[in-house]
Amino acid sequence: MDQPLEAYQDEIYLAGLGGVTPDLPTDLNELEWAAAGRLTPQAHAYIAGGAGSGDTARENREAFRRWRIVPRMLTDVGAPCYASTVLGAELPVPFLLAPVGALGIAHPDGEVAVARAAASCGVPMVLSTASSTPMEQVADASGDGQRWYQLYWPRDRAVAASFLARAKAAGFTVLVITLDTRLLAWRPRDLDQAYLPFLRGIGVQNYLTDPAFQALLAEPASADLGEAVLQYIRIFGDPSLTWADLSFARDHWDGPIVLKGILSVADAERAAEAGMDGIIVSNHGGRQVDGAVAALDALPGIAAAVGGRLTVLFDSGIRGGSDMLKALALGARAVLIGRPYAFGLGMGGADGVRHVLRALRNDFELTMRLSGYASLDELGPQSLVRA
Ligand SMILES: Cc1cc2nc3c(=O)[nH]c(=O)nc-3n(C[C@H](O)[C@H](O)[C@H](O)COP(=O)(O)O)c2cc1C
């Protein structure tokens, strides 16, 4: 797979000759602050916030600072290639869009804008069960784009089976099952504003359009949205799930299955024993267990234990090319980003998402070349030192 390098940096500098500067920050860390005045306070808090004191969200970022890159010189980075194939998806550079629910709170075009931007950049999108647009419409917007489907496993098995059948029919190729959201965490920034998008009918669109879900309602959602939302709350999660239940997913999905939210070697081993294809080492961006281990700190041990048997992916805290390099060096095959593209969407719709994807790609390619690496397989623990 020979891929031309991203030339976003050149475009930006050239546009500057005509007095044009980028609409959105090129340091993706800055997006959160830049978005503050441009999203509603509720939407901003919902996207930026974490569980409890925010300790794990902060720690996710700190963990990256504890590893330093050791650049190598005179290694021929004249014609690098950073493309790879992960669970059948072709990645121009090794990142994907993490599932982020209720994107309609950030921008009226929500997931449709994200799907268009992702497809135009060749980046796979993982669509959340909690999307504010039905999955079939997102698939249409995605066109030939690569798409994976993330399941929030509902308490009602008929609804779960129906979601999987719909996702398959709509061309989603990989199933991501999120395990860390058995219940919604204590999130003070949302609680202080008494704001949860789902209660306001945003992020429940896959449920409202689902025949198995509709069968649970006494009246159509169009007649009584309040009752439909209450039914959604009743069935949203199943805290009684165990490893034995994964066979249900296998029976209803014939493509690769990835478990999201793995943070221990023991659980990674169990995922391999259960015949899963991959895992995402993730703490949900620090949104579930306040005080949980930084995802990056969990990564090396897990990758060493199961990297030969499972496709190990990573998210939580990626904000730039050097973060990507570090996660790959510590054993991830690819990473996912969450908040940066949600803020990009909020500030600029599909163009805002495209800005984030192009910036991250160009930053990654430059960081790799400047560090002396012409391909992904040259990366390893030797690429880093512990600060
Ligand atoms: C606003 C928001 C909504 C999210 N919704 C979902 C979701 O519906 N399903 C899911 O598996 N993860 C969800 N996540 C977690 C992301 O998939 C991902 O794990 C996390 O955002 C990665 O951390 P980062 O934001 O630091 O990149 C959400 C994250 C955010 C910020």
The ligand as a Tripos MOL2 file, in Angstrom:
@<TRIPOS>MOLECULE
LIG
   31    33     1     0     0
SMALL
NO_CHARGES

@<TRIPOS>ATOM
      1 C1        -18.5970   12.5970   24.4320 C.3       1 LIG1
      2 C2        -18.1080   11.1730   24.4230 C.ar      1 LIG1
      3 C3        -19.0100   10.1550   24.1490 C.ar      1 LIG1
      4 C4        -18.5640    8.8270   24.1070 C.ar      1 LIG1
      5 N1        -19.4490    7.8610   23.7400 N.ar      1 LIG1
      6 C5        -19.0200    6.5810   23.6120 C.ar      1 LIG1
      7 C6        -19.8820    5.5810   23.1160 C.ar      1 LIG1
      8 O1        -21.0150    5.8430   22.7680 O.2       1 LIG1
      9 N2        -19.3900    4.3160   23.0560 N.ar      1 LIG1
     10 C7        -18.1160    3.9820   23.4260 C.ar      1 LIG1
     11 O2        -17.7200    2.8280   23.3600 O.2       1 LIG1
     12 N3        -17.2630    4.9390   23.8750 N.ar      1 LIG1
     13 C8        -17.6780    6.2220   23.9570 C.ar      1 LIG1
     14 N4        -16.8100    7.1890   24.3560 N.ar      1 LIG1
     15 C9        -15.3970    6.8310   24.6320 C.3       1 LIG1
     16 C10       -14.5560    6.8820   23.3560 C.3       1 LIG1
     17 O3        -14.8740    5.8430   22.4870 O.3       1 LIG1
     18 C11       -13.0510    6.7710   23.6820 C.3       1 LIG1
     19 O4        -12.8320    5.6240   24.4560 O.3       1 LIG1
     20 C12       -12.4890    7.9780   24.3910 C.3       1 LIG1
     21 O5        -13.0970    9.1810   23.9610 O.3       1 LIG1
     22 C13       -10.9900    8.0390   24.1360 C.3       1 LIG1
     23 O6        -10.4010    9.0520   24.8590 O.3       1 LIG1
     24 P1        -10.0640   10.5180   24.2610 P.3       1 LIG1
     25 O7        -11.3550   11.2650   24.2590 O.co2     1 LIG1
     26 O8         -9.0890   11.0170   25.2530 O.co2     1 LIG1
     27 O9         -9.4890   10.3350   22.8750 O.co2     1 LIG1
     28 C14       -17.2150    8.5290   24.3960 C.ar      1 LIG1
     29 C15       -16.3230    9.5510   24.6650 C.ar      1 LIG1
     30 C16       -16.7460   10.8650   24.6660 C.ar      1 LIG1
     31 C17       -15.7250   11.9560   24.9130 C.3       1 LIG1
@<TRIPOS>BOND
     1     1     2 1
     2     2     3 ar
     3     2    30 ar
     4     3     4 ar
     5     4     5 ar
     6     4    28 ar
     7     5     6 ar
     8     6     7 ar
     9     6    13 1
    10     7     8 2
    11     7     9 ar
    12     9    10 ar
    13    10    11 2
    14    10    12 ar
    15    12    13 ar
    16    13    14 ar
    17    14    15 1
    18    14    28 ar
    19    15    16 1
    20    16    17 1
    21    16    18 1
    22    18    19 1
    23    18    20 1
    24    20    21 1
    25    20    22 1
    26    22    23 1
    27    23    24 1
    28    24    25 2
    29    24    26 1
    30    24    27 1
    31    28    29 ar
    32    29    30 ar
    33    30    31 1
@<TRIPOS>SUBSTRUCTURE
     1 LIG1         1 GROUP 0 **** ****
